[in-house]
Amino acid sequence: MAQNSVQKDNVQIAPASGKLGVLIPGLGAVSTTFIAGVEAVKRGLALPVGSLTQLSTIRLGKRTDNRSPMIKDFVPLAKLEDLVFGGWDIFEDTAYESALNAGVLEKTQLAELKEPLTAIRPMKAVFDQEYVKRINGPNVKKAANNMEKAQMLIEDIERFRKENNCARLVMVWCGSTEVFHRPAPCHQNLAAFEAGLLNNDPEIAPSQIYAYAALMCGVPYANGAPNLTTDTPALLDLARDRHMPVCGKDFKTGQTFMKTLIAPGLKARMLGIAGWYSTNILGNRDGEVLEDPGSFKSKEETKLSVLDQILQPTLYPDLYKDLHHVVRINYYKPRGDQKEGWDNIDIFGWLGYPMQIKVNFLCRDSILAAPIVLDLALLMDLAQRTGMRGIQEWLSFYFKAPMHAPGLYPEHDIFIQLMKLKNTLRWMRGEDLITHLGLEYYD
Ligand SMILES: NC(=O)c1ccc[n+]([C@@H]2O[C@H](COP(=O)([O-])OP(=O)(O)OC[C@H]3O[C@@H](n4cnc5c(N)ncnc54)[C@H](O)[C@@H]3O)[C@@H](O)[C@H]2O)c1
């Protein structure tokens, strides 16, 4: 921290000492790109580009104070050297084999990281094909009911903690997108949920069994997919009772990331939007899973909600009431992880004259998602050490469909999200929040 800063210790934050275990359901493209990346950064082979916790500074005090420490020096975060990784998957491939299959990182780069990646063997998954139709694999737990499976996950978590000598753990869901479900009676409170686990209620998704096990073990849970998971009273009550932070849903990368950059800009200038057509091609396993209409519906819900929330058509009916928003995802094998997205945006300006914007984003999905996994693991661990529990709305910055308290609308504008995130860090350290009023410079 800058020399002239006065530590006001607004909030007590437990130190980040010891090892932090990052537990990941789903050892696929995103998670192996994340793990390989951290191992590469630890060895000085690459830079953690895209990670706020590793590269961003935070301004403190007045603009004339010249105090802009790195976020990682300002708040006590776990160090990359202290991270250890574990995970579950329905396939038996090690993280090295899975990364080779995913084809995101180059073989020569993976060869340099073969040793740590080969050491990560997926634990047996809790899986139900009703929730992910397009894939099936042999590495799954068998038990009489879902409560027994939850207990098996709890044993996995505690074994991992002990074997790796972890001081703390976090869980980040990087598994496939599950079929769209709304909260059901078994989600209304914890007793109903536990009864549902015992009698194999079909409304309980595998991701919810992982989240339940994590929270029962005192492990914060972040949801990288659009799955319902902790967006239910039962699991939110559990998180609050156990003083555990949760956050989600669906990593904000690629096309939705672009949307949350462009839409607030157009709205800021009071330009109208008549239509926004988004289409994608991608050929990885995620794309294959999303070919199933049930899984696509989960994705579509999170992708579609973004524009409505940013543009507020009820406040600005003349500009956005009739907006025609379409989102398509097409599985196209040759592309692998190298997705291509096209956006056609029909906008209108002064006196209603029409204009068009075309965006052609040739992105690498997992390259954009990996630093988000890192930041979420570190910031959820920080939240827990800070005593924050329940929904972590300040982490909306990372999600397509940010979880929020009932009665609130989610904040999608990425610049407001960033301000909220940084102000939360300032609040943790007793620094003045930055309002951007700035009248004092002109007194
Ligand atoms: N890549 C991105 O930019 C991005 C952005 C937003 C969200 N996501 C979401 O992140 C998730 C991971 O994406 P990916 O590209 O790595 O997909 P992937 O298909 O490569 O990996 C997912 C892995 O999860 C495994 N899996 C499925 N169900 C499981 C279960 N119940 N338990 C354990 N493992 C299970 C699959 O076998 C697979 O290996 C997907 O839900 C995706 O929609 C990705």
The ligand as a MOL file (V3000), in Angstrom:
LIG
                    3D

  0  0  0     0  0            999 V3000
M  V30 BEGIN CTAB
M  V30 COUNTS 44 48 0 0 0
M  V30 BEGIN ATOM
M  V30 1 N -16.1810 -20.4380 -21.7480 0
M  V30 2 C -16.8930 -19.3960 -21.4510 0
M  V30 3 O -16.5950 -18.3000 -21.8630 0
M  V30 4 C -18.0780 -19.5280 -20.5620 0
M  V30 5 C -18.8120 -18.3870 -20.2920 0
M  V30 6 C -19.9090 -18.4730 -19.4660 0
M  V30 7 C -20.2540 -19.6720 -18.9010 0
M  V30 8 N -19.5630 -20.7870 -19.1990 0 CHG=1
M  V30 9 C -20.0220 -22.0260 -18.6190 0
M  V30 10 O -18.9690 -22.6500 -17.9270 0
M  V30 11 C -19.1960 -24.0500 -17.9760 0
M  V30 12 C -17.9290 -24.7420 -18.4390 0
M  V30 13 O -17.6500 -24.3980 -19.7750 0
M  V30 14 P -16.5760 -25.2420 -20.5980 0
M  V30 15 O -16.3930 -24.5550 -21.8860 0
M  V30 16 O -15.4130 -25.5520 -19.7370 0 CHG=-1
M  V30 17 O -17.4060 -26.5860 -20.8690 0
M  V30 18 P -16.8290 -28.0780 -21.0130 0
M  V30 19 O -17.9280 -28.8640 -21.6060 0
M  V30 20 O -15.4950 -28.0920 -21.6690 0
M  V30 21 O -16.5820 -28.5170 -19.5020 0
M  V30 22 C -17.6120 -28.8480 -18.6320 0
M  V30 23 C -17.2280 -30.1400 -17.9430 0
M  V30 24 O -18.2010 -30.3920 -16.9350 0
M  V30 25 C -18.3610 -31.7910 -16.8570 0
M  V30 26 N -19.5870 -32.0410 -16.1230 0
M  V30 27 C -20.8650 -31.9340 -16.5610 0
M  V30 28 N -21.7170 -32.2120 -15.5590 0
M  V30 29 C -20.9600 -32.4970 -14.4690 0
M  V30 30 C -21.2670 -32.8310 -13.1370 0
M  V30 31 N -22.5250 -32.9490 -12.7280 0
M  V30 32 N -20.2410 -33.0150 -12.2750 0
M  V30 33 C -18.9520 -32.8930 -12.6860 0
M  V30 34 N -18.6150 -32.5900 -13.9490 0
M  V30 35 C -19.6040 -32.3790 -14.8210 0
M  V30 36 C -18.3190 -32.2570 -18.2990 0
M  V30 37 O -18.0050 -33.6080 -18.3900 0
M  V30 38 C -17.2330 -31.3540 -18.8630 0
M  V30 39 O -15.9560 -31.9610 -18.8360 0
M  V30 40 C -20.4050 -24.2870 -18.8940 0
M  V30 41 O -21.5630 -24.4050 -18.1090 0
M  V30 42 C -20.4530 -23.0180 -19.6650 0
M  V30 43 O -21.7490 -22.7230 -20.1460 0
M  V30 44 C -18.4630 -20.7480 -20.0200 0
M  V30 END ATOM
M  V30 BEGIN BOND
M  V30 1 1 1 2
M  V30 2 2 2 3
M  V30 3 1 2 4
M  V30 4 1 4 5
M  V30 5 2 4 44
M  V30 6 2 5 6
M  V30 7 1 6 7
M  V30 8 2 7 8
M  V30 9 1 8 9
M  V30 10 1 8 44
M  V30 11 1 9 10
M  V30 12 1 9 42
M  V30 13 1 10 11
M  V30 14 1 11 12
M  V30 15 1 11 40
M  V30 16 1 12 13
M  V30 17 1 13 14
M  V30 18 2 14 15
M  V30 19 1 14 16
M  V30 20 1 14 17
M  V30 21 1 17 18
M  V30 22 2 18 19
M  V30 23 1 18 20
M  V30 24 1 18 21
M  V30 25 1 21 22
M  V30 26 1 22 23
M  V30 27 1 23 24
M  V30 28 1 23 38
M  V30 29 1 24 25
M  V30 30 1 25 26
M  V30 31 1 25 36
M  V30 32 1 26 27
M  V30 33 1 26 35
M  V30 34 2 27 28
M  V30 35 1 28 29
M  V30 36 1 29 30
M  V30 37 2 29 35
M  V30 38 1 30 31
M  V30 39 2 30 32
M  V30 40 1 32 33
M  V30 41 2 33 34
M  V30 42 1 34 35
M  V30 43 1 36 37
M  V30 44 1 36 38
M  V30 45 1 38 39
M  V30 46 1 40 41
M  V30 47 1 40 42
M  V30 48 1 42 43
M  V30 END BOND
M  V30 END CTAB
M  END
